[in-house]
Amino acid sequence: MSIVLYHHPFSRAANVIWMLEEAGVPYDVRFIDIMKGAHKAPEIVALNPMGKLPILTDGDAVISESAAIGIYLADRYAPGRLAPALDDPRRGTYLRWSLFAPSVIEPGSMAKAAGWSYKPGQAGWGDHEAMLSAITVAIGAGPWLLGETFSMADVIFGGTVRYMLTFGMLEPRPVFTSYAERIAARPALQKSDARNAAIAEANGLKRPG
């Protein structure tokens, strides 16, 4: 197998399993025990100077950051199926919402939960209510971010929405929960959930809290 995912089931690498299952490519999983600090080992930092997961290697290619991994996999292994072509007008929408998850939803939700004091105009994630409205606009017409076409953007964006709903980090608006339900019905997601659970069990892991 040329694709190797450096993984821990309680990290963002869990969502990369779903990406790989949707792409339908063979891959190997290398468990990294972040609870014991293994993600800061020199060989891991050599791959990702941040010393964080996920990290994916594909031959000589090394990719970190979950959204980047998703975009890479879709472009290389599922163009036209999980990623619009470069000249497809939907490409802009695809990239927009793929990057909205890590750039806006994650920091915006964290800022809200932590009670950060900041000026929305000076923060890349802006105002929390505006963020919720943008999510509503993105998925309101449905069923997917690109209308009738499921794409890797739904794995990146949808994986974030699903996770945050699960852990009470996002307001459970009906439009959000119905989108999460559609995501949960994806066979590739069900397979990835089972694999993440099996890896956790094999390593004696229980999610904190």
N, C-alpha and C positions, 0 to 999 in steps of 0.2 A: 504494500500500500504506500503510495507516495504522500497521501494526506495524513498528517498527524495533528490531532487537537490536544493541546495541553489544557487539562480540564480539572475542574472540581465541581461537583453537582450543586454546591451552594454559592456559585459565582455566576457571572454573566456567561461563562462558558457553557452553562446548561442550555441556554437558548441557541448556542451554535450547533448543538446536537440536532435541534429542530431544523436549522438551516441546512445542515448536511443531509438530513433525511428528505427534506423537500427537494434538494438538488438531485438526490438519488445517486450519489457517488460513494464508492467505498472509502472508508477512513479508519484510522486507528486512534484510540483514545489513550493518552498518557496521563494517569492520575497524578496530580500535584497536590500534596497535603498542605493547603494554605493555613490550616489550623496550627500546623507546626512550623510555619514560616518557610516552607519549601519554595514558595514563589519568589523568595529573595535570594535563592541560591545563585552563585555566579553564572551557571549555565543557563538559567532562566533569564537573568538580567541581561545576558549577552544577546538574547533573542528580543527582549522587550526591556529597554532601560528603565521603564516604570516599575518593573518587577511585579506585574499584574497579569491576571488571566482575563480573557482568553488569549491564547496565542495559537495560530494555525500555521503550519508549514506545509508547503506543497512543492516538493522537489526543492529547488533553490529559493523559492519565494517564502518570505516570512511576513505574516500579517498579524497585527494586533488591532485592538479596538473592535468591538462587536459589530458595529455598523459597517465598518470597512471590510470585515470578513464576509459579511452577508453580501455586500455589493460585489466583492471579488468572486465569490462562489457563483452568484447568479450570472455574472457576465461571462465567466469562463465555462461554466458547466450547464447553464440553463438559459442561454440568451434567447429571447423571443418567447420564453415560457415563464420564467421568473423575473426577467428583466426586459423592459422595452428596448428595442434596438436604438442605436445612437441617433438615428434620424427620425425616431418615433416621437411625435409631439407630446406623448405621455411621459417621456423620459424625465422632463422637468418636474412633473408632479411626483413621479417615483422617487427622484433624488430628494426632493423637498421634504417629503414625509419620512423617508429613511433617516435623514439627518436631524429631523425635528425631535425624534425620541431622545437621543443622547444630548442634544444641544439645548432643548427647552423642557421637555417633560421631566427628565431626571433631575436637573438642577432646580427647576421651578418647584417641583414637589418637595425636594429636600429643603429649599428655602422656606416654604410654607410650614413644613413640619417642625423646623428648627426655630421658627419665629424670627428669621433674619430681618434686619432693618436695612433697606436699600431703596434706591430710586429706580423704579422699573425702567425708566428710559436709559439708565446707565448699565443695566444688566442684560446680557444676551438673551436670557429667558423671559424678560419682560414681566408683565403683570399676570398674577395667577389666574384671575378670572378670564383674562384674554386668552390664556393658554387653554383653559377648559373649553372656551368657545371655539378655538381653533381645532381642537380635537373633535368637537361635535360636528364642525363643518367638514372635516376630513372624512369622517366615517358615516355621516348622517344619511347620505344618499345610498350608500352601500351597494352590494353587500361588502365590497372591498374598497381599498383606497383608490384603485383604478376602475371603479365601477364593477362590472361583471368579471373582471380579470383579477385573480389572485396573483400576488407578486411577492418578491422578497421584501418589499417595503412592509407588507403585512406581517412578516415574521419579525422584522426589526421593531417597527412601531407597535404592532399588535402584541408582541412578546412583552414589551414594556408596559403597555396598558394592562394586560392580563396580570402580570406580576404585581403591579401596584394596586390593582383591585383586590387581589388575593390577600394582600397584607395591609389593607385599609389605608393605603397611601394616596388613593385617588377617590374622589367623590363618585359613588356608584350610580351615576345617572343611567337611566334605562338604555340610552343609545350606546353607552359604554359597555354595559353588561351584556346586551344582545350581541354586540360585536365580539366580546370575549367568548360567548357561547358558540358563535360560528367558528371561531378559531379553535376552540376545544374539540370540535367535531372533525378537525383535520386528521386523517390517519397518520400522517407524518409526525404530528405533534403528539398523538397518543403513543406512538412508538418511541419518540424521544423522551417523553415522561417516564415510560417504563424503563428505558435504558438508564436514565439519570437515577431513578429509584434503585435499580439493581446495583449501580456503582456505589451509591450511598450505603446500601446494605452490605455489600461486599467489604467495604472499608469501615464498617461499624459506626457510621455517621448518623447523628440525629440533629435535625435542624434546631439551632438555638431558639429558645422561646416557644 
